[in-house]
């Protein structure tokens, strides 16, 4: 049985182990899952991501959490919070993000998990604001941002994607601690 940091109705959120490498590498190798990313991470990239998330959790108390289905402990991807610093005019900020295996899409897991992570970020970690970024063409992620009570505050050219015509135009959403979901 996995030791969860917190749970939602159907999901368990935990820190990563290297035992998650194969499952996450498979998710990262799916063309549909990675449609709005500039490349598919290699197995070594995936291992480095897991180690970086483990270290972030140790230092910050949050990360893009490994997410399991509670009914069978299957790793379905990640949902969580990650400190980012690529928007120069904002300085460091906390981003909420998700990447889930295709076989569980359209069942409400991303929205359920993101709501649980917002609650964790605001009420456990004590954050005042959480942001979310996606390429403007990623309508599915933008819909989730709206469902979890975030509002768009700007569009921008992503500094890490300037050479990618398809992905460089991005949206930035924000949610403040006291925002209510309507």
C-alpha positions as CSV (number, residue, x, y, z in Angstrom):
1,X,0.0,0.0,0.0
2,X,1.3,3.4,-1.0
3,X,1.7,6.1,1.6
4,X,-0.2,9.1,0.3
5,X,0.5,12.7,1.2
6,X,-3.2,13.5,0.5
7,X,-6.1,12.0,-1.4
8,X,-9.1,13.1,-3.3
9,X,-12.2,11.0,-3.9
10,X,-10.5,8.6,-6.4
11,X,-6.8,9.6,-6.4
12,X,-3.8,9.3,-4.1
13,X,-1.0,11.9,-4.3
14,X,2.5,10.8,-3.3
15,X,6.2,11.5,-3.8
16,X,8.0,9.6,-6.5
17,X,10.1,6.5,-6.4
18,X,12.4,5.1,-9.1
19,X,9.9,2.2,-9.3
20,X,7.7,4.7,-11.2
21,X,10.2,5.1,-14.0
22,X,8.8,2.5,-16.4
23,X,5.2,3.7,-16.1
24,X,6.0,7.4,-16.4
25,X,8.3,6.7,-19.4
26,X,5.5,4.9,-21.1
27,X,3.1,7.9,-20.5
28,X,5.9,10.3,-21.7
29,X,6.3,8.2,-24.9
30,X,2.6,8.6,-26.0
31,X,2.2,10.9,-28.9
32,X,-1.2,12.1,-27.8
33,X,-0.2,12.8,-24.2
34,X,2.8,14.8,-25.5
35,X,1.0,16.6,-28.3
36,X,1.5,20.1,-26.7
37,X,5.1,19.6,-25.6
38,X,8.2,20.3,-27.8
39,X,9.6,16.7,-27.4
40,X,9.0,13.4,-25.8
41,X,11.3,12.9,-22.8
42,X,13.8,10.0,-23.0
43,X,14.0,7.4,-20.3
44,X,17.0,9.3,-18.8
45,X,15.0,12.6,-19.0
46,X,12.1,10.9,-17.2
47,X,14.5,9.6,-14.5
48,X,15.9,13.1,-14.0
49,X,12.4,14.5,-13.7
50,X,11.5,11.9,-11.0
51,X,14.7,12.8,-9.0
52,X,14.0,16.6,-9.4
53,X,10.5,16.1,-8.1
54,X,11.7,14.1,-5.1
55,X,14.2,16.8,-4.3
56,X,11.6,19.6,-4.8
57,X,9.2,17.8,-2.4
58,X,11.9,17.5,0.2
59,X,12.8,21.2,-0.1
60,X,9.5,22.8,-0.8
61,X,6.8,20.3,0.5
62,X,5.2,20.1,-2.9
63,X,6.0,18.8,-6.5
64,X,4.2,17.5,-9.5
65,X,3.0,14.5,-7.4
66,X,2.8,10.9,-8.6
67,X,-0.9,10.1,-8.8
68,X,-2.4,6.7,-8.3
69,X,-5.9,5.5,-8.7
70,X,-7.0,4.6,-5.2
71,X,-9.0,1.5,-6.2
72,X,-6.0,-0.3,-7.6
73,X,-2.9,1.8,-6.9
74,X,-2.1,2.2,-10.6
75,X,0.1,5.2,-11.4
76,X,-1.8,7.3,-13.9
77,X,0.7,10.2,-14.2
78,X,1.2,13.4,-12.3
79,X,-0.8,16.3,-11.0
80,X,0.7,18.9,-8.7
81,X,2.6,22.1,-8.0
82,X,6.0,23.1,-9.3
83,X,8.1,26.2,-8.7
84,X,9.0,27.9,-12.1
85,X,11.1,30.8,-12.9
86,X,11.0,31.4,-16.7
87,X,8.7,34.4,-16.6
88,X,11.2,37.2,-15.9
89,X,8.7,39.9,-15.1
90,X,6.9,37.6,-12.5
91,X,9.9,36.1,-10.8
92,X,9.6,32.6,-9.3
93,X,6.0,31.4,-9.3
94,X,4.2,28.1,-8.4
95,X,2.6,26.4,-11.4
96,X,-0.1,23.7,-11.2
97,X,0.2,21.1,-14.0
98,X,-0.8,17.6,-15.0
99,X,0.1,14.8,-17.3
100,X,-2.1,11.7,-17.3
101,X,-2.1,8.5,-19.3
102,X,-4.5,8.6,-22.3
103,X,-6.5,5.5,-21.2
104,X,-8.0,7.5,-18.2
105,X,-8.8,10.8,-20.1
106,X,-12.3,12.2,-20.0
107,X,-13.2,10.8,-16.6
108,X,-12.7,13.9,-14.6
109,X,-9.4,12.8,-13.0
110,X,-7.4,15.9,-14.1
111,X,-10.0,18.3,-12.7
112,X,-10.5,16.3,-9.5
113,X,-6.8,16.1,-8.9
114,X,-6.1,19.7,-9.7
115,X,-8.8,20.9,-7.3
116,X,-7.2,18.7,-4.6
117,X,-3.7,20.2,-5.4
118,X,-5.1,23.7,-5.2
119,X,-6.5,22.9,-1.8
120,X,-3.2,21.4,-0.7
121,X,-1.3,24.4,-2.0
122,X,-3.5,27.0,-0.4
123,X,-4.5,25.3,2.9
124,X,-1.5,23.1,3.6
125,X,1.5,24.9,2.0
126,X,0.0,28.4,2.5
127,X,0.4,29.7,-1.0
128,X,-1.4,32.9,-1.9
129,X,-1.5,32.5,-5.7
130,X,-1.1,29.5,-8.1
131,X,-0.6,29.9,-11.8
132,X,-1.0,27.6,-14.8
133,X,0.6,27.8,-18.2
134,X,-0.3,26.1,-21.5
135,X,0.2,26.6,-25.2
136,X,-2.8,28.6,-26.5
137,X,-3.7,25.7,-28.7
138,X,-4.1,23.3,-25.8
139,X,-7.8,23.9,-25.3
140,X,-8.2,20.8,-23.1
141,X,-5.8,22.1,-20.4
142,X,-7.3,25.6,-20.6
143,X,-10.8,24.1,-20.0
144,X,-9.5,22.4,-16.8
145,X,-8.0,25.7,-15.7
146,X,-11.4,27.3,-16.0
147,X,-13.1,24.3,-14.2
148,X,-10.8,24.7,-11.2
149,X,-11.6,28.4,-10.8
150,X,-8.6,29.9,-12.5
151,X,-8.8,33.0,-14.7
152,X,-6.7,34.0,-17.7
153,X,-4.5,37.0,-16.9
154,X,-2.3,37.2,-20.0
155,X,-1.0,35.6,-23.1
156,X,2.7,35.6,-23.8
157,X,5.5,34.0,-25.9
158,X,7.0,31.2,-23.8
159,X,10.8,32.0,-23.5
160,X,11.6,28.2,-23.7
161,X,9.5,27.7,-26.8
162,X,10.5,30.7,-29.0
163,X,11.8,28.4,-31.7
164,X,8.5,26.4,-31.8
165,X,6.0,28.3,-33.9
166,X,3.1,25.9,-32.9
167,X,3.7,26.1,-29.1
168,X,5.3,29.4,-28.3
169,X,2.1,31.4,-27.8
170,X,0.9,30.5,-24.3
171,X,-1.8,31.5,-21.9
172,X,-1.2,32.2,-18.2
173,X,-4.0,31.6,-15.7
174,X,-4.1,32.5,-12.0
175,X,-6.0,31.5,-9.0
176,X,-5.8,33.3,-5.7
177,X,-6.3,31.7,-2.3
178,X,-9.7,33.3,-1.7
179,X,-11.2,32.6,-5.1
180,X,-14.4,30.5,-5.1
181,X,-15.3,28.1,-7.8
182,X,-18.7,29.0,-9.3
